[in-house]
Amino acid sequence: MIVKTTAAALLGLGCTFADAVSLPQIGILPAASIVKRQAAPAKYVPTEDDLSSGCANIARVAASFGRTSEAGSATAFPVDAKIAYDCLASIPLDKDAVLLFLNELKKFVQFQSTLEYLARPPSKSGQDPMDLLGGLTDIGTAVNSGSITSWNDVETRAEKLLDGCHEGHLYVTWPLPSLISFRAPFQLVSMSSDGTQLPKVYVADDAQLESTGNGQFNASAITQIDGQDVVQAIDKLMYYESSQSPDTRWNAAFQSQNPPKQGEFFTRTRYPGANTFVLTFENGTSTEYSYTAKALNVPGQNIWSKLTSGQDVWDKIINVPPAQNSGAAGKLRARALEDYKHRTMISPMDETLRRLKKRQTANNEVPPPDQLVILNGDFPDTPGVKPYIQDINQVVGGYFMADYDKSDDNSKTAIIDVTGFSPDNTTAEFATQAVQAAVEMFLAEAKRRKMERLIIDVRGNGGGYVNMGYDLYKQLFPSSEPYSGTRLRNHPASLKIAQAFTQLVNQEVIDDLIKNIGGGVGANLSVAQAARYEQATFASVSNLDQFLNLDANGTAFKSFGDFFGPVDIYDDQFTHTLTYDLRNLIAVGDLGYSITGYGDRASYANNPDPFKPENIILVTDGVCASTCGIFAEFLRNQQKIRTVVVGGRPDKEPSPAVGGTRGTQVIQHNAHMLKFVEIVEQNFAPRDAAEQAEWDGIFPRPFQLNIPEAAVNWKDNIRKTDPTQTPLQFYLEAADCRLFYTKQTLVYSHELWNRVDDLAWGSEDNCAQGSLKNANVVLGDANGVPVSIGPVTGPGFNSGANGDLPQLTGDYDVDTALWIWYGVRYSIGSSRGRTPA
């Protein structure tokens, strides 16, 4: 077996799967590091001496690293896993500061749309019960009693409480993983011999390098991790990944090319529980390997010179209010936000406001379409082939199979690869316009070439701009009205904000703004109107405005009560069902942009569909979430599009095409919620001291610790035909066809597209599970209730047989979180009974 270590790997810089093919062999681990054993390494518990020296040891490594050439550009430097954990475990806390933070977090978490559903998950959902407010209360109780004395324990336990909800829109951007994180010495891949046989798990470099001259595959598969069956071990490791589907969580463990990722077996945000691990292989050998860690490096600065103890980290990194977080605390905050940038791109609001502020400048105009696209350029997700066209931000690429498959020059199949619904670059401009232009030009070329079939690849697509998803659907089906019924949780804070926004941004204000926006990207707005537009933009993002929403039938609400409710469902209260007003420029929230079929693109609604629904296939790896989930729902529910899901656990069971969050909007604490509250309080004053106290008790306030960001799922997605009105988040609906990755399809997307093309329209018939030629798109039972592949009763996936506890910590230290699990699983408190202290 070949094991390589490189400076890039140690620094967490890594390489893509395609890069790994051409990497030279650096060397094999010395014989002294190879141990023939199968038992799991013992859980590591630092001594008092370890705790007192951990951060100081990192500071010494940092000083040495600062003298190397890499220090001027590297974002991290390697440290021993043991001393990294010693430092983390030594970080103390101040009770009052932590309790204040937890209280503010609970006030914000009350906006999570699925609170009651999480506490008592519906049958077949696959979700274990998680009482968010009760669990946060229990953590605070443990801090107050002295049972928790380390800030690292607070982060770890609260993170697992949130992550156990398997809701990608619900998270806190914790500071410590950006200060210190951990790495395995190599990445893993999961591959099948032919795409239908059950896959096996391999060390990624072995899978790339161990092939004989005649093309036979000789790498030895992994059978155990730390003495446990490899499938069970990876299931346990990935339990706290954010996707609802266990197959999607499985995929997240592994290296892939589309999208390029190293996999969460390799990249560990938290200490793995031990300093080493043991792999056992099919060939009978067992080998022990060491974890490493990476510590934050700020080029040109040695921040660790002032972080020589856990107390220093608490004082200078954690216990620092956002307004004061200069120096190391500010650098850490910026790094953490950068790490989460894919979750920040949730609406066009930021770009719209930037463009509004420079509305009088010449470069504020949207460029013509031909300046928003690239022809025949490289595309990061597809080595080996180039798209005919892509947008300038590399969000979508359009391909023609005849261009790259010379064995089928007459192919009538086109492909759209949608990497996300927002750019990776958070400062990218004209993102929605560029994707709109690229797709329109691609479809025009497909028509010219007389294409008949379309494959849409959304693997790795975690969502983004809602507008982009709507527009892509409307370009494919111009005359169809996309339906997405959504709702928000109705509680005292959301009611106050809704009352304020509805009063501030009423129909008269909306009409005035739309009249004066004009075609100059807001250039015609006065300073006062621009300020009003900014206010309206936040009202639009919040969806807490009667006049910026339509009802389930697509008509205006007659009254505030008709809009906001409350509607009693599932022992909780919600708004009435809302739909998106695509004809309202303020509701769309993107200056200079109209969704296809509306506004200045209304005439497109008369165009014929470029492809018949039966000639479109949607390919996913289950990651599809948020806006991608909305887009997939349009295709599947309204057009009966067939789906293929790739990867997942090694079984022949059905697997969902959409395994990520099916919520329709994420709202962030700092970027959005605090602005909502600010607008309310700037425009309305409490009547008396009692009402001021009420506002202070329900409105989220700034965190007084250095927490870069937090988020909740703001809106549920409710299928129109479901009489139970259960959020789609709690349905796992099977794809029509399931495949596993092979060595070729894992690296080369076009090999997978060729396989799907043959399964749908060619001579091949066999999916690993299901079928494309005889697909029966399941859209609900006789009553219209979506059909889920989750278990009928009992605990969710991965909870273990006979009610055994899941491995809550994801790796080894299950005992540190048992009390949280018992508090949640056995209903010690409920989300209704737990209110902010």
Secondary structure, DSSP 8 states (H G I E B T S, - for coil): ------HHHHTT----HHHHHH--------GGG-----S--------HHHHHHHHHHHHHHHHHHTTSGGGGT-SEEEEEHHHHHHHHHT----HHHHHHHHHHHHHHHTT-TTHHHHHS--TTS------HHHHHHHHHHHHHHTS---HHHHHHHHHHHHHTT--TT-EEE-SHHHHEEEE-SS-EEEE-SSSSS--EEEEHHHHHH-B-TTS-B----EEEETTEEHHHHHHHHTTTSS-SSHHHHHHHTS-BTTTTB--TTTEESS--SSSEEEEEETTS-EEEEE-EEEEE-BTTB-GGGG--SHHHHIIIIIS--GGG--HHHHHHHHHHHHHTHHHH--STHHHHHHHHHTTTSGGGS---GGGSEEES---TT-TT---SEEETTSSEEEEEHHHH-GGGTT--EEEEEE--BS-SSTT-SSHHHHHHHHHHHHHHHHHHTT--EEEEE-TT---B-HHHHHHHHHHHSTT-----EEEEB--HHHHHHHHHHHHHS-HHHHHHHHHHHTTTTTTT--HHHHHHHHHHHHHHHHT--GGG-B-TTS-B-SSHHHHH--EEETTEEE---BB--TT-HHHHT-TT---TTSGGGGGGGGS--SS-GGGEEEEE-B---THHHHHHHIIIIIH--EEEEE--SSS-S--BSB-S---SEEEEIIIIIHHHHHHHHHH---SSHHHHHHHHHHS----SS---EEEEEEEEEE-TT-TT---GGG---B-SEEE---HHHHH-HHHHHHHHHHHHHSS----SEE-STT-------TTS-----S-SSSS-TTS-GGG----TTSSS-GGGGHHHHHHHHTTSS-TTT----
